[in-house]
Amino acid sequence: MKKYFPVEKTFIEKLLTRQKKYVKAVDDVTFGIEKGEIFSLVGETGSGKSTTGKLILRLINPTAGKIFFDGCDITNLKGEELRKLRRHMQIIYQDPYSSLNPRMKVGEAVAHPLEIHGIARGSERKELVLNMLEKVGLSPAEEFYDVYPDQLSGGQRQRVAIARAMITKPEFIVADEPVSSIDVSIRASILELMMNLKKELKLSYLFITHDLAVAKYISNKVAVLYLGKIVEMGLTRNLFKEPLHPYTKALISAIPVPNSKLKKERIRLKGEIPSAIDVPKGCRFHPRCPKKIRICEKKEPELKKVNGHYVACYLYS
């Protein structure tokens, strides 16, 4: 799957050159998520994680590639077919302060998907909403039904956002940094809620995060994304036990280890993630890589299976 966004030029730039430039947000990414699985996408800001999630849900259209859901190609679905699909695929956004309409009461916000998909109306709809609010820990539900989002805390707002995503009983959820905007003291309770709902509703998650400690705790499989490319992917236990790619090693080295007497060596990367407009030639990570060799600057490595998981690095070719 690929997603290139065209770069808007000024009038002068259009006169000087006809060459088009693109932001290569997602560039040839392939992975599969099994039913009942939590698959985490990790990486720094600007690596293409959120764009990948939106592509899968068809919130934006891919430049190239195909998207399959339950064995069906959904890449080119439109209109009514796409609307029906959305009942089975939902998203939990990062920021509960901007993802909820401030003019809609909690009950209206959670009930809105039921109305759109014609699932329930009247007293039945209200009963479904109240039950879902109880499930996400907003109890007693009657007290939350007629309040506005600005009357709630950040954690409560995110529970409303989770309730809204779950109300249609979807099969698949994209959770886009669902705990990063929430106070640290209540992150664990939100993660526990998501895990409980996964078991109860038999969900599959694409969990997007920059926090590898969260990915290690919650996921079955992990893919490490760097500048629109997957650089390492595999079972969570394998990837954290024996990380192979220098970028993965650097990310894992940054995870704090509480109450540990052993000193952990921190791998510090130089510079920041490059622009997705002017992607480095060869391996995209080589300008920051402490282990680079000559070929890294010339040719892009492919994902290959090494020690039970996949890595794109010439150190293992």
N, C-alpha and C positions, 0 to 999 in steps of 0.2 A: 504494500500500500504506500502511496505517495500523496503528499499534499504540498503544492507550491503556491504561494500567494504572490501575485504580481506586485512589484514595487512601483508606486506612483512617482512619476517624474515631474520636475518643474518644466515650465515652457522652454527655458533655455536648454535644459538637458535634452529635451525632445528634439531641439534643433541641432544639437551637437552630435547626437548619436541615436541610431534607430535600434540599437541592441537592447533587448528587454532583460530586465533583472528580476529575479524571483527570490523570495524567502523560502528556503527549503526546510519547512517546519517538520515534515515527516518524509523520510527519504528511503523507501524500500524496506519497510518494516513488515515482518511476518511472524505471527504467533497464533496459537490456539488456546482456548480456555475450555476445559472440560466441565460438564454439568456438575454442580455442587462444589466447584473449586473457587478458591480466592487467588487470583493472579495479580501480582503487584508490579506496577511500572514505577521504577525509581530513577532519580537523576536530578541534576541541578535545574534551577529555573532557566527556561529557554531551551530545554532539551527536546521538547515536543510531546510531553506526556499528556497534557490536557487536550491538545489538538488530536492526538490519537484516540482519546476517549470520545470526543465529539464526532470523529469520523465513523467510529463503530456504530454510534447511535443514529448516524445519518443526519446529525444536526448541521453538518457541513458536508459537501460532496468531495470525494477524493479526486485528485488529478489523474491517478492511475491506480490499478489494482482492483481487487474484489473483496467483498465483505460477505461472510456467510453466517446465518443464524439458524440453528436447528436444521442444518443441512440445506437450507434454501439460500440462493444468491439474492441478497437484498440491496446490492449496489445501486441499481437503477430504479428502485421502487419510487412511485410518486403518488400524490393525491390520496385517495381513499385507502389504497393498499398500505401506504406508509403510515397513515393515521392509525389503522388497525394494529400495525406492528408496534407502535409506541406504547400500547397497553402492556406489552410483554418486556419492554426495555425502558428503563428509567434512569435518571441521574440524580445524584446528591451533589450539589455544588459546594464549593469551598467556603464561601462567605455567606453565613445565614442572615447577615444584615442587608445584603443586596439581592439575595435570591428570593426573598418573600416580598410580595406587594404590600407596602405600608398601609394601603387603603382597604385591604381585605382582612377581615377578621380571621382568626385561626381556623374556625370551623369552615368558613368559605374557602380558604386556601386549600385545606386538605380535601374538601368535597369537590373541588373544581375538576380534577381528573375523572371522577365518577360521572360528572355531568357531561364532560367532553365525549367520553366513550359510551354514554348511555347505559351505564351499569346499574345505577339505582337512582331513585328520586324520592322526594318527600321524607316521610318518617324513617323509611328504610335507609336512605342515604345518611341521615343524621345518626342513626344507630351504628352504621358502619364506621363513621368518622369517630364517634365517641369510643368505640371499641379499639380503634387504631391508636387514638391518643393515649388510652390506658396501656396499650402494648409498648409504646415508646417511652413510658414513664411519666406522662403528664397526667397526674392523678390528684384529685378527682377531675375527670375529663370535662364535666359540666362547667367547672370554673375557668377552664381555658378556652372553651368553645367560642365565647363571644368577646374575647379580648383581641387587641391589635398587637402586631409583632413588637412595636416599640415599648410595650408594657412587659416584655419578657427579657430574661437574661440571654446571653449568647448561647449558652448550653441548651436552654429551653427552645430557642429559635431553631437550633440545629435539629432538635428532636421533632419539631414541627415539619422541617424540611424532609426529614427521614420518613415521617408519617405520610407526607404527601407523595413521596416516591413509592412507598409500599402499598398504598391504598388500592391500587389496581391489581394487586397480587402478581407482580411481574416475575419473570424467570431470571432476568439478568439486570444487574445494577452496575452502573459506572459511578464509583465513589471518588470524586475529584478533590483530593486533599480535604476530606470531611472533618478532620480534627485540627488542622493547622491554625485556624482562626479562633479556636476555642481556648479558654484558660487551661493551663497545664493541669490544674487540680481536678478537672472533670473529663479530661481526654480518655482516661481509662474506662470510665463509666459509659461513654459514647461508643467506644470500641467493643466493650462487652455487650452493649445493646445490639450492635450490628451483628455480632457473632450469634447471639441468641435468635435474632430475627432470621438469620441465614438458615439455622437449623429448623426453626418452626415453619418458615415459608418455603424451604428448599430452594434457596437462592444461589446464584453464581455471581461473583463480584469481579470487576476489574477495579483494583484499588490503586489509585494514583497517589504517590507521596514522594516527598524529598527526604523523609525521615526513615532511614534504614532500620532503626530500632523498631519502629511501628511495623514495617514490612516483615521483619523477622518474626514478630509476635503473631501477626494475623494471617500470613499467606502460606499457600501450598507451594507456589512457584513464583519466581522473581525474574524480571527482565530489567537489565540496566540500560538505560537510554542515554545516549550522548550525541547532541547536535543532530537529532533526527534519525539516528541509527542505533540498533541494538548491538551493544558490544559484548554482553554476556547474558546468558539465560539458562535457568535450570531449576531443579528442586531447591527449595529454600534451605534445607539442612545442608545440602551439598555445596551450595554457593557460599554460604556463610562459613562453613567449615574449611573450605579450600577455595577461596577466591583466586581467579587466575589473571584476569585483566588488570593492568596497573590502575585503571580508573576505579574499578570495583574495590581493589585493595585500599585505595585512598579514602573512598567513601566509608568503608567498614572501619578503617582505623580512626575515623572521627567519632564513632559511637562511644559515648562515655560508659565506663564500667564502674558502677558504684561499689564502694567498700572493697575494692581490689587492692591487694598488697603488691601485685605484679605491675610494674611500669609498662604501659602500652606505648609502643612507638607510633607516633602520629606522622603520617605521610602528608606533607604539605605540598599542594600543587601550586605551580607558579602561574600567575595571570588568571584570566577569567575565560569562560566559554566563548569561543570566537563567534563572529556574526554568521547567522544562517544564510546571509546573502552571499558573502565571500567565503565559502567553505574551503578549508585548507586542502591542498592536493594530497593524495595518499591517505593514510590513516588520519581521521579527523582529530584524534587526540594527540598526535605526535608533537605539536608545539608546546604541550604541557607535560609530556610524558618523560619521567626520569629514566625509563628503560628503552628508549627508542633506538632502533638500528637504522642503517642506511635505507633499506627498502621501505620503511615506514613513511618516508617523505615522498615516495614515488608512486606506490600502488596501494589501493585500498584493500584491506584484508577481508576475507569472507568468514561468515560464521561457520565454525567446524566443531564437531563433537570431540571434546577432550575430557577425560576423567569423569564421564557421566553427565556433563552438561556442555553447553555451547559457548564458544568464545571466538571473538574476531580479533586475533592478535598474532603477529608473526613470530612471537617468542615461542609459540607452540606449533608452528607449521612444520 
